[in-house]
Amino acid sequence: IYEAVFTPITTGKVSFMAQAFAIVNHAVPVPGAAIDRYGGPGAALAPRSFSNQQLLLDSEPFEVEVQPLPSKGQLPGFTGAIGSLALGPVSVSTNEAQVGETLKLTVKVFGDTNTSLNRLVAPPPLRVPEWQMFPAVSDNLPPQPPGSMAPGPDKSSFVSFNYTLIPLSEKATNTPAIPFSYFDMHRNAYADITIPSVPLIVHPGASPADLQALLQPASSDTNTEKEPVLSGLATSPGLASGSLVPIQRQFWFPLMQILPAAGFVGLWTWERRRRYLEQHPEVILRRRARRAMRRQWRLARRAAAARDSGRFAAAAVNAMRAACAPHYPAEAGALVGSDVLGVLAERDRVGHVGDVIRRFFATTDACSFATNPPETSQLLGLRADLESLLEKLEEKL
């Protein structure tokens, strides 16, 4: 039988399973050895060899329901001790001391098992005016069997820890009582084992410099404490307020929280669009060409409404050049009629659409370079054909 001790550190159902290795010896006859086939006395003395085999043994898993300690009824000085504890004798290194002298307070705690004492934490020191206390220091020894020093028959071991105390005034007639408690599983309640005070005599002595530093802030705090009073009226009015409702409860305050997120989304969208246009500059060129074509298109309509054939022909040619410029690595003003025809399909170049383009470019070229400008009034009758042509060019943008 093997026993193990475990301490749960969480609540709820905890699952366990035990494992162990077992070594099994097997006797194997030696090959080729003489064995009495008739079962005589020599058969038991035949040479044999032994082999070791390790087997892994598993137990069935089982669960333990771990319940939390009750929060109701908890006493001062509880440091997590669980079990059945009892306070032993409390002793001081000396019964008479001077102010500022270091004293040692020894406390023994008895328990029913070593498990409850191995994890025992001493209660924290107190802050009292007449004493300076330091945290307890354990003896760094495992729980010791007490022998005849046990306060009860059910206690089998004990631990001890030491407090360091310094009296700060001759008014200290005994050591301060230190609250201490534990949780008793048998009674399912918290039990009080407060460390009692020990009487002693403190004589006045020469206070060292560090002791004076400890006493001076305490005395100055009590002397300088003043009754709080209201401040006087303000000499000038502050900022005006239309309501006594805090800003956090105004109806527009939640909407203001959306502005940073909206600004971030806007900046992210703008940066994404900028990078896209940087990688595709043809998008900007086509957008500019579309605006320039529509501007010349409006000028051509106005000229046709005013019966100004010269301006109508010039605006029409400029509109066709602006619509075809993105298809060539050239400026719109450098394009000629053949460049515009190259953008269109084959059936449009050889058909009526191609004739319209040639007439407009031939007329405008003659007006610019010929000695006798030709008549341009017949171009006003091609307004419907020009509208259809510009729509086709805009679709290609």
VEXDREN-2710 file (C-alpha; in Angstrom, 1 decimal):
% VEXDREN-2710
k/r/px/py/pz
1/ILE/0.0/0.0/0.0
2/TYR/1.4/3.4/-1.0
3/GLU/-0.1/6.6/0.3
4/ALA/0.2/10.1/-1.2
5/VAL/-0.9/13.5/0.1
6/PHE/-2.2/16.2/-2.2
7/THR/-3.4/19.7/-1.6
8/PRO/-6.1/21.1/-4.0
9/ILE/-5.5/24.7/-5.1
10/THR/-8.8/25.1/-7.1
11/THR/-12.4/24.5/-6.4
12/GLY/-14.8/22.2/-8.3
13/LYS/-14.3/18.6/-9.5
14/VAL/-10.7/17.4/-9.6
15/SER/-9.8/14.1/-11.3
16/PHE/-7.0/11.8/-10.1
17/MET/-5.4/8.6/-11.4
18/ALA/-2.5/6.5/-9.9
19/GLN/0.3/4.9/-12.0
20/ALA/3.1/2.6/-11.0
21/PHE/5.7/0.4/-12.5
22/ALA/6.0/-3.3/-11.5
23/ILE/9.0/-5.5/-12.2
24/VAL/8.2/-9.1/-13.0
25/ASN/10.9/-11.9/-13.1
26/HIS/10.5/-14.8/-15.5
27/ALA/12.6/-18.0/-15.4
28/VAL/13.6/-19.3/-18.8
29/PRO/15.5/-22.6/-19.3
30/VAL/19.0/-22.3/-20.9
31/PRO/19.0/-23.7/-24.4
32/GLY/21.2/-26.8/-24.8
33/ALA/21.3/-27.8/-21.1
34/ALA/20.9/-31.4/-20.1
35/ILE/17.4/-32.0/-18.6
36/ASP/16.3/-35.3/-17.1
37/ARG/13.4/-36.2/-19.4
38/TYR/12.1/-38.8/-16.9
39/GLY/11.6/-36.2/-14.2
40/GLY/14.3/-37.4/-11.9
41/PRO/16.0/-35.2/-9.2
42/GLY/18.2/-33.6/-11.9
43/ALA/15.2/-32.0/-13.5
44/ALA/14.8/-29.3/-10.8
45/LEU/18.5/-28.4/-11.0
46/ALA/18.5/-27.7/-14.7
47/PRO/20.2/-24.4/-15.6
48/ARG/17.8/-21.5/-16.0
49/SER/18.1/-17.7/-16.8
50/PHE/15.9/-14.9/-15.4
51/SER/14.5/-11.9/-17.4
52/ASN/13.1/-8.7/-15.9
53/GLN/10.0/-7.1/-17.5
54/GLN/8.5/-3.7/-16.4
55/LEU/4.7/-3.4/-16.4
56/LEU/2.8/-0.1/-16.1
57/LEU/-0.2/-0.3/-13.8
58/ASP/-3.0/2.2/-14.1
59/SER/-5.8/2.7/-11.7
60/GLU/-9.3/3.8/-12.5
61/PRO/-9.7/7.6/-12.4
62/PHE/-11.7/9.0/-9.6
63/GLU/-13.0/12.6/-8.8
64/VAL/-12.9/14.7/-5.7
65/GLU/-15.3/17.6/-5.2
66/VAL/-13.3/20.5/-3.8
67/GLN/-15.5/23.1/-2.0
68/PRO/-14.4/26.7/-1.3
69/LEU/-13.9/28.0/2.3
70/PRO/-16.9/29.9/3.6
71/SER/-16.5/33.6/3.5
72/LYS/-19.0/34.1/6.3
73/GLY/-17.7/34.0/9.8
74/GLN/-14.0/34.5/8.9
75/LEU/-12.0/35.8/11.8
76/PRO/-9.1/38.3/11.8
77/GLY/-5.6/36.8/11.3
78/PHE/-6.6/34.0/8.9
79/THR/-3.7/33.1/6.7
80/GLY/-5.1/30.0/5.0
81/ALA/-4.4/27.4/7.8
82/ILE/-6.8/24.4/7.6
83/GLY/-6.9/21.5/10.1
84/SER/-6.9/21.2/13.8
85/LEU/-4.4/23.6/15.4
86/ALA/-3.7/24.7/19.0
87/LEU/-1.5/27.5/20.3
88/GLY/1.5/26.4/22.4
89/PRO/3.5/28.5/24.9
90/VAL/4.5/32.0/24.0
91/SER/7.8/33.3/25.3
92/VAL/9.9/36.5/25.1
93/SER/13.6/36.6/25.2
94/THR/13.6/38.8/28.3
95/ASN/11.1/40.2/30.8
96/GLU/12.9/43.5/31.2
97/ALA/14.2/45.7/28.3
98/GLN/15.0/49.3/27.5
99/VAL/13.4/51.5/24.8
100/GLY/14.9/50.6/21.4
101/GLU/16.1/47.2/22.5
102/THR/15.4/44.2/20.2
103/LEU/13.2/41.5/21.6
104/LYS/12.4/38.0/20.3
105/LEU/8.9/36.6/20.6
106/THR/8.7/32.8/20.1
107/VAL/5.4/31.2/19.2
108/LYS/4.7/27.4/18.9
109/VAL/1.7/26.0/17.0
110/PHE/0.6/22.4/17.4
111/GLY/-1.3/20.4/14.8
112/ASP/-2.8/17.0/14.3
113/THR/-0.9/16.3/11.1
114/ASN/2.3/17.4/9.4
115/THR/0.3/18.5/6.4
116/SER/-1.5/21.3/8.1
117/LEU/1.8/22.6/9.6
118/ASN/4.0/22.4/6.5
119/ARG/1.9/25.1/4.7
120/LEU/1.3/27.2/7.9
121/VAL/1.8/30.9/7.4
122/ALA/2.4/33.1/10.4
123/PRO/0.0/36.1/10.9
124/PRO/1.3/39.5/9.8
125/PRO/2.7/41.9/12.4
126/LEU/0.6/44.7/13.8
127/ARG/1.2/48.4/13.6
128/VAL/0.9/49.8/17.1
129/PRO/2.2/53.1/18.5
130/GLU/4.4/51.7/21.3
131/TRP/5.9/48.8/19.3
132/GLN/7.7/48.2/16.0
133/MET/7.2/44.7/14.8
134/PHE/8.8/42.7/11.9
135/PRO/7.3/39.8/10.0
136/ALA/7.7/36.4/11.6
137/VAL/10.6/34.2/10.6
138/SER/10.2/30.4/10.7
139/ASP/12.9/28.1/12.1
140/ASN/13.2/26.4/8.7
141/LEU/12.7/23.0/10.4
142/PRO/10.1/20.4/9.5
143/PRO/7.3/19.8/12.0
144/GLN/8.8/18.3/15.2
145/PRO/7.1/15.8/17.5
146/PRO/6.5/17.6/20.8
147/GLY/6.6/14.7/23.2
148/SER/5.1/15.7/26.5
149/MET/4.8/19.4/25.4
150/ALA/1.6/18.8/23.4
151/PRO/-1.4/20.6/24.8
152/GLY/-3.7/17.7/24.0
153/PRO/-3.6/14.0/23.2
154/ASP/-4.7/14.6/19.6
155/LYS/-1.8/16.8/18.7
156/SER/1.3/15.0/17.3
157/SER/3.6/17.7/15.9
158/PHE/4.4/21.4/16.1
159/VAL/6.2/24.3/14.4
160/SER/7.6/27.5/15.8
161/PHE/8.3/31.0/14.4
162/ASN/9.8/34.1/15.9
163/TYR/8.8/37.8/15.8
164/THR/11.2/40.6/16.3
165/LEU/9.8/43.4/18.5
166/ILE/11.3/46.8/19.4
167/PRO/9.6/48.8/22.2
168/LEU/9.3/52.5/21.3
169/SER/8.1/53.8/24.6
170/GLU/8.4/53.0/28.3
171/LYS/4.5/52.9/28.3
172/ALA/4.6/49.4/26.7
173/THR/3.8/47.1/29.6
174/ASN/3.1/44.0/27.5
175/THR/3.6/42.7/24.0
176/PRO/0.6/43.3/21.6
177/ALA/-1.8/40.5/21.1
178/ILE/-1.6/39.2/17.4
179/PRO/-4.9/38.0/15.8
180/PHE/-4.6/34.5/14.5
181/SER/-7.2/32.0/13.3
182/TYR/-7.7/28.8/11.3
183/PHE/-10.5/26.8/9.7
184/ASP/-11.5/23.8/11.7
185/MET/-12.7/21.1/9.3
186/HIS/-14.3/19.0/12.0
187/ARG/-16.6/21.9/13.2
188/ASN/-16.7/23.5/9.7
189/ALA/-16.1/26.9/11.2
190/TYR/-13.3/29.3/11.9
191/ALA/-11.5/29.0/15.2
192/ASP/-9.6/31.8/17.1
193/ILE/-6.1/31.1/18.4
194/THR/-5.0/34.7/18.9
195/ILE/-1.4/35.0/20.2
196/PRO/-1.8/36.5/23.7
197/SER/0.2/39.4/25.0
198/VAL/3.2/38.7/27.4
199/PRO/3.8/41.2/30.3
200/LEU/7.2/42.8/30.6
201/ILE/8.9/45.9/32.0
202/VAL/10.3/48.6/29.6
203/HIS/12.8/51.0/31.1
204/PRO/13.6/54.4/29.6
205/GLY/16.8/54.5/27.7
206/ALA/18.8/56.6/25.2
207/SER/16.8/56.6/22.0
208/PRO/19.0/56.0/19.0
209/ALA/18.7/58.1/15.8
210/ASP/16.6/55.7/13.9
211/LEU/14.2/55.4/16.8
212/GLN/13.8/59.2/16.9
213/ALA/13.0/59.1/13.2
214/LEU/10.3/56.6/13.8
215/LEU/8.8/58.5/16.7
216/GLN/9.0/62.0/15.1
217/PRO/6.6/61.4/12.1
218/ALA/4.0/59.9/14.4
219/SER/4.1/62.8/16.8
220/SER/4.1/65.4/14.0
221/ASP/1.1/63.9/12.3
222/THR/-1.0/64.1/15.5
223/ASN/0.0/67.7/16.1
224/THR/-0.5/69.0/12.6
225/GLU/-3.9/67.4/12.0
226/LYS/-6.4/70.2/11.4
227/GLU/-10.1/70.3/11.0
228/PRO/-11.0/70.5/7.3
229/VAL/-12.7/73.8/6.3
230/LEU/-14.3/75.1/3.1
231/SER/-12.4/77.4/0.9
232/GLY/-13.5/81.0/0.3
233/LEU/-15.7/82.3/-2.5
234/ALA/-14.0/82.7/-5.9
235/THR/-13.0/86.2/-6.8
236/SER/-14.0/85.8/-10.5
237/PRO/-16.7/83.7/-12.2
238/GLY/-15.6/80.6/-13.9
239/LEU/-16.7/79.0/-17.2
240/ALA/-20.5/79.2/-17.8
241/SER/-22.5/76.0/-17.8
242/GLY/-25.9/75.5/-19.4
243/SER/-26.8/72.5/-17.3
244/LEU/-25.8/70.7/-14.1
245/VAL/-25.8/67.3/-15.9
246/PRO/-22.3/65.9/-16.3
247/ILE/-20.8/65.8/-19.8
248/GLN/-20.6/62.0/-19.7
249/ARG/-24.4/61.9/-19.5
250/GLN/-25.1/64.4/-22.3
251/PHE/-26.9/62.9/-25.3
252/TRP/-24.1/63.9/-27.7
253/PHE/-21.3/62.4/-25.6
254/PRO/-21.6/58.8/-27.0
255/LEU/-21.6/60.2/-30.5
256/MET/-18.3/62.0/-29.8
257/GLN/-16.7/58.6/-29.1
258/ILE/-17.4/57.6/-32.8
259/LEU/-15.4/60.5/-34.2
260/PRO/-11.9/58.9/-33.6
261/ALA/-13.0/55.6/-35.1
262/ALA/-14.5/57.4/-38.1
263/GLY/-11.4/59.5/-38.5
264/PHE/-9.2/56.4/-38.5
265/VAL/-11.5/54.6/-41.0
266/GLY/-11.3/57.7/-43.2
267/LEU/-7.5/57.9/-43.1
268/TRP/-7.2/54.2/-43.8
269/THR/-9.6/54.5/-46.8
270/TRP/-7.7/57.5/-48.2
271/GLU/-4.3/55.8/-47.8
272/ARG/-5.6/52.6/-49.5
273/ARG/-7.0/54.7/-52.4
274/ARG/-3.7/56.6/-52.7
275/ARG/-1.7/53.4/-52.9
276/TYR/-4.1/52.0/-55.5
277/LEU/-3.9/55.1/-57.7
278/GLU/-0.1/55.1/-57.3
279/GLN/0.0/51.5/-58.7
280/HIS/-2.6/52.3/-61.5
281/PRO/-1.9/55.8/-62.9
282/GLU/-4.1/55.1/-65.9
283/VAL/-7.2/55.5/-63.7
284/ILE/-6.3/59.2/-63.1
285/LEU/-5.5/59.7/-66.8
286/ARG/-8.9/58.3/-67.9
287/ARG/-10.7/60.4/-65.2
288/ARG/-9.0/63.6/-66.5
289/ALA/-9.7/62.7/-70.1
290/ARG/-13.4/62.1/-69.2
291/ARG/-13.7/65.5/-67.6
292/ALA/-11.9/67.3/-70.5
293/MET/-14.1/65.5/-73.1
294/ARG/-17.3/66.5/-71.3
295/ARG/-16.1/70.1/-71.0
296/GLN/-15.5/70.3/-74.8
297/TRP/-18.8/68.5/-75.4
298/ARG/-20.7/71.2/-73.5
299/LEU/-18.8/73.9/-75.5
300/ALA/-19.8/72.2/-78.7
301/ARG/-23.5/72.1/-77.7
302/ARG/-23.4/75.8/-76.8
303/ALA/-21.8/76.6/-80.1
304/ALA/-24.4/74.6/-82.0
305/ALA/-27.2/76.3/-80.2
306/ALA/-25.6/79.7/-81.1
307/ARG/-25.2/78.5/-84.8
308/ASP/-21.4/79.1/-84.6
309/SER/-20.1/76.4/-86.8
310/GLY/-16.4/77.3/-86.4
311/ARG/-16.5/77.0/-82.6
312/PHE/-18.7/73.9/-82.9
313/ALA/-16.1/72.1/-85.2
314/ALA/-13.2/73.1/-83.0
315/ALA/-14.9/71.9/-79.7
316/ALA/-15.9/68.6/-81.4
317/VAL/-12.4/67.9/-82.5
318/ASN/-11.0/68.8/-79.1
319/ALA/-13.6/66.5/-77.4
320/MET/-12.5/63.5/-79.7
321/ARG/-8.8/64.2/-79.0
322/ALA/-9.4/64.3/-75.2
323/ALA/-11.4/61.1/-75.3
324/CYS/-8.6/59.2/-77.2
325/ALA/-5.5/60.6/-75.4
326/PRO/-5.4/58.0/-72.7
327/HIS/-5.1/55.2/-75.3
328/TYR/-1.8/56.8/-76.6
329/PRO/1.3/58.0/-74.8
330/ALA/0.8/61.5/-76.2
331/GLU/-0.9/64.8/-75.4
332/ALA/-4.5/65.4/-76.6
333/GLY/-3.5/68.3/-78.9
334/ALA/-1.0/66.1/-80.8
335/LEU/-3.6/63.6/-82.0
336/VAL/-4.9/63.5/-85.5
337/GLY/-7.9/61.9/-87.2
338/SER/-6.1/58.6/-87.9
339/ASP/-5.4/58.3/-84.1
340/VAL/-9.1/58.7/-83.3
341/LEU/-10.0/56.1/-86.0
342/GLY/-7.5/53.7/-84.4
343/VAL/-9.5/53.6/-81.2
344/LEU/-12.7/52.6/-82.9
345/ALA/-13.7/49.2/-84.2
346/GLU/-13.1/48.2/-87.8
347/ARG/-16.7/48.5/-88.9
348/ASP/-16.8/52.1/-87.4
349/ARG/-13.6/53.1/-89.2
350/VAL/-14.9/52.2/-92.7
351/GLY/-18.5/53.2/-92.1
352/HIS/-20.4/56.4/-91.5
353/VAL/-18.7/57.1/-88.2
354/GLY/-15.3/57.2/-89.9
355/ASP/-16.6/59.6/-92.5
356/VAL/-17.8/62.0/-89.8
357/ILE/-14.4/62.0/-88.0
358/ARG/-12.6/62.6/-91.3
359/ARG/-14.9/65.5/-92.2
360/PHE/-14.5/67.2/-88.8
361/PHE/-10.7/66.9/-88.8
362/ALA/-10.4/67.9/-92.6
363/THR/-12.5/71.0/-92.0
364/THR/-10.7/72.2/-88.9
365/ASP/-7.3/71.5/-90.5
366/ALA/-8.3/73.6/-93.6
367/CYS/-9.5/76.4/-91.3
368/SER/-6.2/76.5/-89.6
369/PHE/-3.8/76.1/-92.5
370/ALA/-5.6/76.8/-95.8
371/THR/-5.5/80.3/-97.5
372/ASN/-9.2/80.3/-98.2
373/PRO/-11.1/78.8/-95.1
374/PRO/-13.9/76.4/-96.2
375/GLU/-17.5/76.6/-95.3
376/THR/-18.3/74.9/-91.9
377/SER/-22.0/75.5/-91.6
378/GLN/-22.7/72.0/-93.0
379/LEU/-21.1/70.5/-89.9
380/LEU/-24.0/71.6/-87.8
381/GLY/-26.1/68.9/-89.4
382/LEU/-23.8/66.3/-88.0
383/ARG/-24.6/67.1/-84.4
384/ALA/-26.6/63.8/-83.8
385/ASP/-23.7/61.8/-85.3
386/LEU/-21.2/63.6/-83.1
387/GLU/-23.3/62.9/-80.0
388/SER/-23.3/59.1/-80.8
389/LEU/-19.6/59.1/-81.5
390/LEU/-18.7/60.8/-78.2
391/GLU/-20.9/58.4/-76.3
392/LYS/-18.9/55.5/-77.9
393/LEU/-15.6/57.1/-77.0
394/GLU/-16.7/57.7/-73.4
395/GLU/-17.6/54.1/-73.0
396/LYS/-14.0/53.1/-73.9
397/LEU/-12.8/55.3/-71.0
END
